Amino acid sequence: MKRQGPISGALFLFGAVVGALAGVTAGILLAPKSGKETREDIKRKTKELKTKFDTQVAPKFKKKITEIKTKFNKDIIPSVKKKVATVQKDVTEFFSEKKPKPAKK
């Protein structure tokens, strides 16, 4: 099943970030270097990835989250409120028609 909409874009970005982190980690850990050099590489790559995330990925995530929030507030909440009001009305009508008669003495 193919996903569509703003959630699929966010999932793609998340997958890309996880894939990049896995690739960088594997490359650093499998490289034939000393422990000190490896730690320096990890520190440098971490800073690079954080910068890349902050400048490229985070704004896209924020945009997708804003789109989802806007859609939720604009479309979903009013629809749910309307359905709840209809159910409340139907339940009220149902119970007002089914009021028990007072017992005779």
Kinemage of the C-alpha trace (Angstrom):
@kinemage 1
@onewidth
@group {chain A} dominant
@subgroup {mainchain}
@vectorlist {calphas} color= white
{ca met a 1} P 0.000 0.000 0.000
{ca lys a 2} L 1.429 3.366 -1.015
{ca arg a 3} L 1.292 6.130 1.565
{ca gln a 4} L 0.420 9.613 0.453
{ca gly a 5} L 0.402 13.037 1.992
{ca pro a 6} L 2.591 14.883 4.457
{ca ile a 7} L 3.239 11.843 6.649
{ca ser a 8} L 4.903 9.911 3.827
{ca gly a 9} L 7.336 12.790 3.272
{ca ala a 10} L 8.233 12.890 6.954
{ca leu a 11} L 8.768 9.125 6.994
{ca phe a 12} L 11.035 9.384 3.963
{ca leu a 13} L 13.122 12.096 5.634
{ca phe a 14} L 13.364 10.042 8.813
{ca gly a 15} L 14.514 7.011 6.813
{ca ala a 16} L 17.099 9.097 4.987
{ca val a 17} L 18.526 10.404 8.259
{ca val a 18} L 18.673 6.926 9.801
{ca gly a 19} L 20.325 5.542 6.646
{ca ala a 20} L 22.906 8.308 6.599
{ca leu a 21} L 23.741 7.754 10.256
{ca ala a 22} L 24.111 3.999 9.725
{ca gly a 23} L 26.380 4.529 6.711
{ca val a 24} L 28.610 7.041 8.452
{ca thr a 25} L 28.832 4.863 11.573
{ca ala a 26} L 29.777 1.765 9.583
{ca gly a 27} L 32.375 3.702 7.588
{ca ile a 28} L 34.028 5.154 10.658
{ca leu a 29} L 34.027 1.945 12.689
{ca leu a 30} L 35.348 -0.223 9.866
{ca ala a 31} L 38.140 2.147 8.823
{ca pro a 32} L 41.647 0.992 9.818
{ca lys a 33} L 42.559 3.848 12.161
{ca ser a 34} L 43.708 4.241 15.731
{ca gly a 35} L 41.187 4.770 18.522
{ca lys a 36} L 42.118 8.427 18.835
{ca glu a 37} L 41.707 9.033 15.090
{ca thr a 38} L 38.401 7.163 15.110
{ca arg a 39} L 37.087 9.267 18.013
{ca glu a 40} L 38.150 12.460 16.208
{ca asp a 41} L 36.401 11.250 13.040
{ca ile a 42} L 33.247 10.477 15.020
{ca lys a 43} L 33.329 13.914 16.635
{ca arg a 44} L 33.870 15.645 13.261
{ca lys a 45} L 31.187 13.610 11.452
{ca thr a 46} L 28.742 14.186 14.306
{ca lys a 47} L 29.207 17.948 13.991
{ca glu a 48} L 28.802 17.736 10.202
{ca leu a 49} L 25.639 15.666 10.479
{ca lys a 50} L 24.169 17.972 13.126
{ca thr a 51} L 24.817 20.983 10.907
{ca lys a 52} L 23.318 19.200 7.908
{ca phe a 53} L 20.307 18.124 9.965
{ca asp a 54} L 19.783 21.626 11.363
{ca thr a 55} L 20.018 23.295 7.940
{ca gln a 56} L 18.406 20.731 5.623
{ca val a 57} L 16.313 18.145 7.429
{ca ala a 58} L 14.883 19.976 10.445
{ca pro a 59} L 13.217 22.732 8.381
{ca lys a 60} L 11.531 20.082 6.203
{ca phe a 61} L 10.326 18.203 9.285
{ca lys a 62} L 9.019 21.447 10.757
{ca lys a 63} L 7.212 22.251 7.515
{ca lys a 64} L 5.620 18.770 7.379
{ca ile a 65} L 4.572 18.967 11.035
{ca thr a 66} L 3.016 22.381 10.384
{ca glu a 67} L 1.144 20.990 7.363
{ca ile a 68} L -0.180 18.062 9.395
{ca lys a 69} L -1.196 20.345 12.271
{ca thr a 70} L -2.944 22.756 9.890
{ca lys a 71} L -4.823 19.929 8.161
{ca phe a 72} L -5.784 18.452 11.507
{ca asn a 73} L -7.089 21.792 12.816
{ca lys a 74} L -8.773 22.764 9.547
{ca asp a 75} L -10.314 19.485 8.416
{ca ile a 76} L -10.301 16.780 11.048
{ca ile a 77} L -11.295 18.638 14.222
{ca pro a 78} L -14.352 20.352 12.666
{ca ser a 79} L -15.445 17.033 11.153
{ca val a 80} L -15.150 15.240 14.486
{ca lys a 81} L -16.976 18.048 16.295
{ca lys a 82} L -19.801 17.855 13.759
{ca lys a 83} L -20.088 14.079 14.162
{ca val a 84} L -20.030 14.340 17.964
{ca ala a 85} L -22.787 16.960 17.857
{ca thr a 86} L -24.883 14.688 15.613
{ca val a 87} L -24.422 11.725 17.954
{ca gln a 88} L -25.260 13.872 20.991
{ca lys a 89} L -28.421 15.072 19.279
{ca asp a 90} L -29.418 11.533 18.273
{ca val a 91} L -28.802 10.180 21.787
{ca thr a 92} L -30.744 13.035 23.363
{ca glu a 93} L -33.669 12.468 21.009
{ca phe a 94} L -33.578 8.721 21.589
{ca phe a 95} L -33.697 9.025 25.370
{ca ser a 96} L -36.299 11.809 25.354
{ca glu a 97} L -38.608 9.537 23.343
{ca lys a 98} L -37.963 6.573 25.653
{ca lys a 99} L -38.654 8.266 28.987
{ca pro a 100} L -40.248 5.789 31.358
{ca lys a 101} L -43.772 6.514 32.452
{ca pro a 102} L -44.296 7.179 36.142
{ca ala a 103} L -45.443 4.135 38.086
{ca lys a 104} L -49.128 4.029 38.992
{ca lys a 105} L -50.067 3.677 42.622
